[in-house]
């Protein structure tokens, strides 16, 4: 059996006695430990109780499931010994103070895709590690409103056929697989690279009628296949689990779209910037892909709220760049320039 470098050894080598890096490494190990505990609970399925039972709503109005809250508790418990000043969570209205004066804060989605838990679909934990940059006199909320470019580390743990941590420290994106015999994450893929080209797209097509013209035109032309302007046939995928979608794209390429749409609650997108969009964008860019709202690089968005939402489009670089042309050249009300012509399967009028 091939010996794989453990996450702990990898982080220790990377930190190399640098004080801030050591803080990041310690935080990543705490996150890994909490995710090992979450993985054990998920693996029990219904033997652990009604994990998919609804327990009300979070601050954003999303349904909270029993496992959401259990995962949140496990993460907070592990953060107590980490150099983390605050933890911002999807499940909590305000950031939780952990260790005053610590150099870092963590933004986390404790259990992404939890609505799928009863159907045994892959779910995950998404996290972002940021510097705590507050100066004396700053309001507490401003401490957490930083561009994604300031992330020191980010990643997710996916609970699927294997439990794996996909992470970046700003030096490439790596996959560590959990060895259930030792309880350690071990490096199985270093410097993963997303293929630049793809013929797969992932989007919830049931929302077609709600999209603006940019997205409608792009999907129309994808569905036209080899006879359309892209001159290739596409496959479509949709799992409704962000970590599962991202994992597939990291491994074999593709493009994921969760745009804003005409519904009031979705006009600015649905996914949260701090603990979903930013960490996914960091991972994807470090793997050679691209992540955008359609008009702006995700990592350059100036946040105004810890629970702020944003449209998210990411994946194979050439396909994301192609979609950017639709945002630049197609009128949002569906008028098209000569660059693309006037065809499309769903076009009306």
FIMAR-33524 format. One record per residue (C-alpha): chain; y, z, x; residue number from 1. Coordinates in Angstrom, 3 decimals, padded with zeros to 6 digits. Layout:
BEGIN
{A {Y Z X} NUM}
...
This chain:
BEGIN
{A {000.000 000.000 000.000} 1}
{A {003.403 -001.016 001.389} 2}
{A {005.694 001.890 002.256} 3}
{A {009.072 001.643 000.537} 4}
{A {012.283 003.357 001.528} 5}
{A {013.123 006.171 -000.887} 6}
{A {016.474 006.390 -002.632} 7}
{A {017.203 009.655 -000.820} 8}
{A {016.555 008.117 002.596} 9}
{A {018.582 005.034 001.710} 10}
{A {021.563 007.134 000.604} 11}
{A {021.385 009.417 003.636} 12}
{A {021.390 006.434 005.967} 13}
{A {024.312 004.881 004.084} 14}
{A {026.369 008.103 004.053} 15}
{A {026.067 008.546 007.814} 16}
{A {027.873 011.922 007.803} 17}
{A {030.980 010.539 006.072} 18}
{A {032.297 013.255 003.730} 19}
{A {033.129 011.044 000.734} 20}
{A {029.954 009.000 001.120} 21}
{A {027.913 012.194 001.242} 22}
{A {029.529 013.243 -002.047} 23}
{A {028.635 009.901 -003.619} 24}
{A {025.075 010.144 -002.284} 25}
{A {024.619 013.643 -003.695} 26}
{A {025.939 012.496 -007.080} 27}
{A {023.605 009.509 -007.157} 28}
{A {020.642 011.780 -006.450} 29}
{A {021.686 014.092 -009.295} 30}
{A {021.895 011.105 -011.640} 31}
{A {018.470 009.944 -010.446} 32}
{A {016.964 013.387 -011.093} 33}
{A {018.377 013.503 -014.617} 34}
{A {017.044 010.007 -015.318} 35}
{A {013.577 011.041 -014.138} 36}
{A {013.690 013.784 -016.765} 37}
{A {014.911 011.341 -019.428} 38}
{A {012.128 008.921 -018.472} 39}
{A {009.525 011.624 -019.046} 40}
{A {010.880 012.363 -022.516} 41}
{A {010.977 008.660 -023.457} 42}
{A {007.428 008.119 -022.184} 43}
{A {006.180 010.733 -024.645} 44}
{A {007.584 008.717 -027.547} 45}
{A {006.856 010.351 -030.922} 46}
{A {004.903 013.107 -029.112} 47}
{A {008.327 014.457 -028.079} 48}
{A {009.521 014.591 -031.688} 49}
{A {011.751 012.311 -033.751} 50}
{A {013.717 010.808 -030.850} 51}
{A {015.132 008.092 -033.109} 52}
{A {016.381 010.488 -035.780} 53}
{A {020.072 010.132 -036.630} 54}
{A {022.258 013.140 -035.802} 55}
{A {025.662 011.961 -037.007} 56}
{A {028.285 009.861 -035.202} 57}
{A {030.051 009.979 -031.854} 58}
{A {033.807 009.742 -031.314} 59}
{A {033.658 005.928 -031.644} 60}
{A {031.855 006.062 -034.989} 61}
{A {028.511 004.932 -033.551} 62}
{A {025.355 006.602 -034.834} 63}
{A {024.064 009.301 -032.505} 64}
{A {020.309 009.659 -032.208} 65}
{A {018.375 012.742 -031.146} 66}
{A {017.571 011.178 -027.782} 67}
{A {021.266 010.355 -027.150} 68}
{A {022.106 014.041 -027.260} 69}
{A {019.020 015.094 -025.308} 70}
{A {019.849 012.602 -022.544} 71}
{A {023.458 013.796 -022.487} 72}
{A {022.320 017.413 -022.060} 73}
{A {019.914 016.538 -019.248} 74}
{A {022.639 014.701 -017.341} 75}
{A {025.166 017.528 -017.681} 76}
{A {022.547 020.028 -016.464} 77}
{A {021.939 017.981 -013.301} 78}
{A {025.663 017.466 -012.619} 79}
{A {026.244 021.214 -012.197} 80}
{A {025.170 021.084 -008.541} 81}
{A {026.858 017.735 -007.785} 82}
{A {030.340 017.238 -006.251} 83}
{A {031.649 016.036 -009.622} 84}
{A {034.854 017.384 -011.162} 85}
{A {034.392 015.854 -014.636} 86}
{A {031.812 013.940 -016.606} 87}
{A {033.022 011.425 -019.212} 88}
{A {030.295 010.492 -021.682} 89}
{A {029.965 008.115 -024.613} 90}
{A {028.621 011.042 -026.603} 91}
{A {031.611 013.341 -026.027} 92}
{A {035.198 013.041 -027.199} 93}
{A {036.698 014.476 -024.001} 94}
{A {035.502 014.606 -020.378} 95}
{A {033.543 017.778 -019.550} 96}
{A {034.759 019.859 -016.580} 97}
{A {031.938 020.390 -014.083} 98}
{A {033.193 021.547 -010.655} 99}
{A {036.939 022.012 -010.278} 100}
{A {038.339 020.439 -007.117} 101}
{A {035.334 018.160 -006.546} 102}
{A {036.165 014.653 -005.263} 103}
{A {034.419 012.565 -007.934} 104}
{A {034.095 011.996 -011.631} 105}
{A {031.277 010.226 -013.447} 106}
{A {031.534 008.027 -016.556} 107}
{A {028.189 007.574 -018.270} 108}
{A {026.383 006.139 -021.270} 109}
{A {023.450 008.562 -021.395} 110}
{A {021.210 006.275 -023.426} 111}
{A {022.217 002.672 -023.975} 112}
{A {020.240 000.880 -026.695} 113}
{A {019.036 004.092 -028.327} 114}
{A {018.781 002.387 -031.734} 115}
{A {015.746 000.567 -030.270} 116}
{A {013.870 003.706 -029.267} 117}
{A {011.482 003.709 -032.240} 118}
{A {010.502 000.092 -031.565} 119}
{A {009.541 000.751 -027.911} 120}
{A {012.155 -001.659 -026.537} 121}
{A {013.609 -000.979 -023.078} 122}
{A {016.614 001.351 -023.108} 123}
{A {018.660 002.765 -020.277} 124}
{A {021.321 004.994 -018.747} 125}
{A {024.500 003.341 -017.403} 126}
{A {026.789 005.143 -014.944} 127}
{A {029.955 004.715 -012.911} 128}
{A {031.096 006.953 -010.029} 129}
{A {034.855 007.107 -009.460} 130}
{A {037.149 009.033 -007.120} 131}
{A {039.046 011.934 -008.675} 132}
{A {042.589 010.801 -007.841} 133}
{A {044.757 013.213 -009.812} 134}
{A {047.861 014.551 -008.114} 135}
{A {049.417 017.812 -009.205} 136}
{A {051.350 017.282 -012.406} 137}
{A {049.286 014.356 -013.670} 138}
{A {048.090 014.671 -017.238} 139}
{A {044.358 015.276 -017.422} 140}
{A {043.627 012.056 -019.292} 141}
{A {045.332 009.918 -016.647} 142}
{A {042.822 011.122 -014.071} 143}
{A {040.172 008.918 -015.629} 144}
{A {042.161 005.736 -016.285} 145}
{A {041.412 003.624 -013.224} 146}
{A {040.531 -000.028 -012.816} 147}
{A {036.883 -000.797 -012.206} 148}
{A {037.830 -001.993 -008.726} 149}
{A {038.077 001.704 -007.757} 150}
{A {034.397 002.385 -008.430} 151}
{A {032.552 003.903 -005.493} 152}
{A {029.105 003.380 -006.998} 153}
{A {027.624 002.182 -010.250} 154}
{A {024.358 001.268 -011.825} 155}
{A {021.841 001.825 -014.555} 156}
{A {018.349 003.171 -014.979} 157}
{A {016.125 001.097 -017.233} 158}
{A {013.226 002.756 -019.035} 159}
{A {010.728 -000.050 -019.601} 160}
{A {007.251 -001.000 -018.361} 161}
{A {008.558 000.456 -015.110} 162}
{A {011.465 002.882 -014.756} 163}
{A {013.927 001.412 -012.278} 164}
{A {017.368 002.298 -010.952} 165}
{A {019.611 -000.688 -010.282} 166}
{A {022.582 000.415 -008.204} 167}
{A {025.399 -000.674 -005.963} 168}
{A {027.471 001.197 -003.412} 169}
{A {029.723 -001.812 -002.915} 170}
{A {027.320 -003.345 -000.402} 171}
{A {025.056 -005.449 -002.596} 172}
{A {022.913 -004.647 -005.623} 173}
{A {019.503 -003.055 -005.102} 174}
{A {016.543 -002.124 -007.304} 175}
{A {014.675 001.152 -006.826} 176}
{A {011.476 001.626 -008.845} 177}
{A {010.318 005.092 -009.883} 178}
{A {006.988 006.130 -008.393} 179}
{A {005.511 008.392 -011.105} 180}
{A {003.130 009.960 -008.580} 181}
{A {005.942 011.298 -006.374} 182}
{A {008.877 011.382 -008.808} 183}
{A {010.982 009.381 -006.334} 184}
{A {012.825 006.093 -006.701} 185}
{A {011.746 003.635 -003.995} 186}
{A {013.487 000.454 -002.851} 187}
{A {011.635 -002.581 -004.196} 188}
{A {014.324 -005.290 -004.132} 189}
{A {017.284 -005.268 -001.730} 190}
{A {020.383 -007.445 -002.136} 191}
{A {019.286 -009.127 -005.337} 192}
{A {021.072 -012.431 -005.976} 193}
{A {021.712 -013.848 -009.445} 194}
{A {021.001 -017.609 -009.559} 195}
{A {024.319 -019.479 -009.799} 196}
{A {023.074 -021.855 -012.504} 197}
{A {021.219 -021.114 -015.710} 198}
{A {020.003 -022.557 -019.004} 199}
{A {019.693 -019.220 -020.856} 200}
{A {022.337 -017.511 -022.963} 201}
{A {022.222 -014.173 -024.769} 202}
{A {024.431 -013.552 -027.780} 203}
{A {024.021 -012.185 -031.298} 204}
{A {024.264 -015.466 -033.195} 205}
{A {024.357 -013.685 -036.555} 206}
{A {028.055 -013.130 -035.785} 207}
{A {028.800 -016.861 -035.391} 208}
{A {031.130 -016.951 -038.396} 209}
{A {033.207 -014.148 -036.882} 210}
{A {033.778 -015.626 -033.417} 211}
{A {036.919 -017.403 -032.315} 212}
{A {036.964 -021.078 -031.370} 213}
{A {036.345 -020.506 -027.665} 214}
{A {032.931 -018.961 -028.163} 215}
{A {031.976 -021.183 -031.112} 216}
{A {032.701 -024.328 -029.107} 217}
{A {030.697 -023.114 -026.113} 218}
{A {027.660 -022.133 -028.214} 219}
{A {027.903 -025.409 -030.186} 220}
{A {027.687 -027.378 -026.958} 221}
{A {024.826 -025.239 -025.630} 222}
{A {022.870 -025.948 -028.820} 223}
{A {023.507 -029.688 -028.418} 224}
{A {021.258 -029.430 -025.356} 225}
{A {020.686 -032.359 -023.034} 226}
{A {022.533 -034.674 -025.445} 227}
{A {025.657 -032.458 -025.321} 228}
{A {028.399 -032.155 -022.698} 229}
{A {026.417 -029.634 -020.600} 230}
{A {023.587 -032.160 -020.247} 231}
{A {020.827 -029.545 -020.263} 232}
{A {018.645 -027.737 -022.793} 233}
{A {019.213 -024.012 -023.262} 234}
{A {017.001 -021.123 -024.266} 235}
{A {018.478 -018.197 -026.173} 236}
{A {017.690 -014.507 -025.687} 237}
{A {018.907 -011.383 -027.493} 238}
{A {017.404 -007.907 -027.031} 239}
{A {020.335 -005.760 -028.233} 240}
{A {019.907 -003.518 -025.186} 241}
{A {022.584 -004.036 -022.531} 242}
{A {020.462 -002.773 -019.652} 243}
{A {017.554 -005.005 -020.648} 244}
{A {019.856 -008.036 -020.923} 245}
{A {021.420 -007.284 -017.531} 246}
{A {018.054 -006.712 -015.875} 247}
{A {016.772 -010.086 -017.009} 248}
{A {019.928 -011.816 -015.764} 249}
{A {019.775 -010.079 -012.390} 250}
{A {016.176 -011.196 -011.935} 251}
{A {016.312 -014.779 -013.195} 252}
{A {019.883 -015.671 -014.164} 253}
{A {021.551 -016.257 -017.514} 254}
{A {024.781 -015.491 -019.320} 255}
{A {025.436 -012.588 -021.697} 256}
{A {028.234 -012.663 -024.259} 257}
{A {029.543 -009.814 -026.394} 258}
{A {032.970 -011.178 -027.341} 259}
{A {035.550 -009.668 -029.610} 260}
{A {035.510 -011.077 -033.140} 261}
{A {037.378 -011.030 -036.443} 262}
{A {036.063 -007.664 -037.644} 263}
{A {038.682 -004.951 -037.342} 264}
{A {036.513 -002.662 -035.210} 265}
{A {035.458 -005.528 -032.918} 266}
{A {038.771 -007.271 -032.217} 267}
{A {038.916 -005.777 -028.711} 268}
{A {035.197 -006.058 -028.139} 269}
{A {032.478 -003.536 -028.814} 270}
{A {031.280 -002.277 -025.443} 271}
{A {033.082 000.550 -023.670} 272}
{A {035.010 -000.337 -020.536} 273}
{A {034.528 002.832 -018.474} 274}
{A {030.811 003.429 -018.862} 275}
{A {029.390 000.054 -019.886} 276}
{A {031.567 -002.918 -018.871} 277}
{A {032.848 -001.670 -015.500} 278}
{A {029.503 -000.551 -014.037} 279}
{A {027.715 -003.681 -015.263} 280}
{A {030.508 -005.874 -013.868} 281}
{A {030.333 -004.115 -010.488} 282}
{A {026.569 -004.642 -010.296} 283}
{A {026.810 -008.271 -011.334} 284}
{A {029.598 -009.168 -008.913} 285}
{A {027.758 -007.473 -006.052} 286}
{A {024.768 -009.667 -006.920} 287}
{A {026.851 -012.850 -006.718} 288}
{A {027.530 -013.200 -010.440} 289}
{A {030.739 -012.960 -012.459} 290}
{A {032.001 -010.709 -015.265} 291}
{A {034.982 -011.416 -017.484} 292}
{A {036.501 -010.932 -020.918} 293}
{A {036.908 -014.711 -021.058} 294}
{A {040.507 -014.387 -019.926} 295}
{A {040.407 -011.618 -017.334} 296}
{A {038.111 -010.210 -014.680} 297}
{A {036.524 -007.052 -016.107} 298}
{A {037.129 -004.967 -012.982} 299}
{A {040.881 -005.655 -013.106} 300}
{A {041.499 -004.384 -016.648} 301}
{A {044.034 -001.547 -016.737} 302}
{A {042.470 001.096 -019.006} 303}
{A {044.535 003.009 -021.533} 304}
{A {041.815 005.245 -022.997} 305}
{A {038.563 006.721 -021.725} 306}
{A {036.661 005.240 -024.698} 307}
{A {038.469 001.878 -024.589} 308}
{A {036.453 -001.163 -025.645} 309}
{A {036.482 -004.625 -024.098} 310}
{A {034.798 -007.999 -024.571} 311}
{A {032.078 -008.528 -021.974} 312}
{A {030.764 -011.824 -020.617} 313}
{A {028.685 -011.800 -017.444} 314}
{A {025.947 -013.555 -015.564} 315}
{A {025.341 -016.653 -013.451} 316}
{A {028.604 -017.567 -011.789} 317}
{A {028.689 -021.273 -012.595} 318}
{A {027.946 -020.664 -016.281} 319}
{A {030.595 -017.940 -016.568} 320}
{A {033.076 -020.296 -014.908} 321}
{A {032.096 -023.015 -017.392} 322}
{A {032.814 -020.680 -020.284} 323}
{A {036.198 -019.866 -018.742} 324}
{A {037.138 -023.526 -019.288} 325}
{A {036.505 -023.086 -023.009} 326}
{A {038.921 -020.176 -023.070} 327}
{A {041.480 -022.264 -021.213} 328}
{A {041.017 -025.573 -023.064} 329}
{A {039.882 -024.762 -026.624} 330}
{A {042.319 -023.406 -029.204} 331}
{A {041.123 -020.073 -030.639} 332}
{A {041.274 -021.563 -034.157} 333}
{A {038.770 -024.257 -033.089} 334}
{A {040.972 -027.189 -032.037} 335}
{A {039.499 -028.881 -028.997} 336}
{A {041.100 -030.814 -026.180} 337}
{A {039.882 -034.215 -024.998} 338}
{A {038.051 -032.439 -022.191} 339}
{A {035.283 -031.496 -024.630} 340}
{A {035.561 -033.999 -027.460} 341}
{A {034.902 -033.064 -031.074} 342}
{A {031.191 -032.521 -031.380} 343}
{A {029.192 -029.407 -032.178} 344}
{A {026.253 -028.486 -034.395} 345}
{A {028.181 -025.924 -036.418} 346}
{A {031.491 -027.743 -036.555} 347}
{A {033.029 -028.051 -040.025} 348}
{A {036.027 -030.112 -041.055} 349}
